[in-house]
Amino acid sequence: MCLYKTNITAIGEEVSDLLEGGVLILYEDGAPAELAEVSVLHKVQEQSDQAPTAGSTLKIGAIEVGVTAIGETAWSKVQDIGHVVINFNGADEAMRPGEICAGEVDPAIIRAELQSGKVIELVA
């Protein structure tokens, strides 16, 4: 079941640097310039009221990786302002309330999939 589906519209110039640390920030189109430069901007296509849980799947283009933890405010931020921090650290507990943790993925593989028009999905 699709919980969230969004299309990438732009990639900020500092996204690559953050990916080296395993972090990807998403903001919906219209984010202020200082946030856009560190974020992947996107336009939401589908959104469920049901929140993802550990065991859900995060898809970025051809990448599929398991969600390992969800911070307590992460889903409400996604729903309200299209913002989330994805940490590819495989942690079983989110260190920050607005964070979604996923399995480890080589930053170069993620970088290759981050292109305008590609789809990001969360599936139960």
C-alpha positions in Angstrom: 0.0 0.0 0.0 1.4 3.4 -1.0 1.6 5.7 2.0 3.4 8.6 0.3 4.4 9.3 -3.3 6.2 12.4 -4.5 8.1 13.6 -7.5 11.5 15.2 -7.3 11.5 18.7 -8.7 15.0 20.0 -7.8 18.1 19.1 -5.9 19.9 21.6 -3.7 23.6 22.3 -4.3 24.5 21.0 -0.8 22.5 17.8 -0.9 25.6 15.8 -2.1 27.6 16.9 0.9 24.9 15.8 3.4 24.5 12.5 1.6 28.2 11.7 2.5 27.0 11.7 6.1 24.0 9.5 5.3 21.4 12.3 5.5 18.8 13.3 2.9 16.5 16.3 3.6 13.2 16.6 1.7 11.1 19.8 1.5 8.0 20.4 -0.6 8.3 23.0 -3.4 8.3 26.5 -2.2 10.8 26.1 0.6 12.9 29.2 1.5 16.2 29.4 -0.5 18.3 28.7 2.6 16.4 25.4 3.1 16.2 24.6 -0.6 20.0 24.5 -1.0 20.3 21.6 1.4 17.2 19.8 0.3 15.6 17.7 -2.4 12.5 19.6 -3.4 9.4 17.7 -4.4 5.7 17.8 -5.3 3.4 15.3 -3.5 1.3 13.0 -5.7 -0.3 10.7 -3.1 -0.5 10.8 0.7 -2.1 8.5 3.2 -3.2 9.3 6.7 -1.5 6.0 7.7 2.1 6.6 9.0 4.9 4.3 7.9 6.4 2.0 10.5 9.6 0.1 10.9 9.5 -2.5 8.1 7.9 -0.2 5.6 9.9 0.4 2.3 11.4 3.6 1.1 11.9 3.8 -2.6 14.0 6.5 -4.4 13.9 5.8 -8.1 15.3 2.3 -8.4 16.5 2.1 -4.8 14.5 0.1 -2.3 15.5 0.2 1.4 13.8 -0.8 4.6 12.6 1.8 7.1 14.1 1.0 10.5 12.7 3.7 12.7 10.3 6.7 12.6 10.7 9.8 14.9 7.6 10.8 16.9 6.9 13.9 14.8 8.3 12.8 11.4 5.0 11.8 9.8 3.1 14.9 10.9 5.9 17.1 9.4 5.7 15.2 6.2 1.9 15.7 6.1 1.9 19.3 7.2 4.8 20.8 5.3 6.3 18.1 3.1 9.5 18.0 5.2 11.5 15.1 6.6 15.0 14.2 7.3 16.0 10.6 6.2 19.0 9.2 7.9 20.5 6.1 6.1 22.0 4.8 9.3 20.0 1.6 9.9 19.2 2.7 13.5 16.3 1.0 15.2 15.5 4.2 17.1 15.3 7.7 15.7 17.7 10.1 17.5 15.6 13.1 16.4 11.8 13.4 16.5 11.5 14.6 12.9 13.6 11.8 11.4 13.0 8.7 9.5 15.8 6.1 9.6 16.4 3.6 6.8 19.0 0.9 6.1 22.4 2.0 5.0 22.9 2.8 1.3 26.0 4.0 -0.5 25.7 7.8 -1.0 26.8 7.4 -4.6 23.9 5.1 -5.4 21.4 7.6 -3.8 23.1 10.5 -5.6 22.6 8.7 -9.0 18.9 8.4 -8.4 18.3 12.0 -7.3 17.1 13.5 -10.5 14.2 15.8 -11.3 11.2 13.8 -12.3 12.2 10.7 -10.3 9.7 9.3 -7.7 10.2 8.9 -4.0 7.7 6.5 -2.3 7.0 5.1 1.2 5.1 1.8 1.0 3.6 -0.3 3.8 
